[in-house]
């Protein structure tokens, strides 16, 4: 009975979090004009650590950057290692859209290619890989930005050392084609005041 109450408590906390999140989706647009006139690098932005870990695939390969010991154990006793890796690796419960609606504006995105995958698809990774592709999530973020034109999102793409040069170039092209003129030029000092 105690465990059931604990699970119900966790579920209600998550639902409460989801309800509270909806009110922060345009917090940047609602800032006073005085704050919109300061460089973005002087603002504290809420961020999400391992933003895509809410949709990890427990049956995917283990990330190549994990220790040899963990990879060897996974080959011998996956029934023990997989649930542990999954639990350790899951740092988010909200979807990417829910995180953005909650006011998250810095996304920690760890990107890699699955070992032995013959496709050119890229996935997110934290110990194990996600069920969704990088392309699908970037499109989802772009659509969200199109509906929230006065909001800014920083995509921190990490763990790229596992990509070969062709995969890296494909990722850069995917970012450019997906976000187009939504990408902030590197040389500009970015102010929220200029967004339309």
Secondary structure, DSSP 8 states (H G I E B T S, - for coil): -HHHHHHHHHHHHHHHHHHHHGGGTTTTTTS-HHHHTSBGGGS---EETTTTGGGB-TTS-B-TTS-HHHHHHHHH-HHHHHHHHHHHH----S-HHHHHHTT--EEEEEEE--TT--S---EEESSBEEEEEHHHHHHHHHHHHHH-TT---EEEEE-GGGS-HHHHHHHHHHHHHHHGGGS--TTS--BGGG--
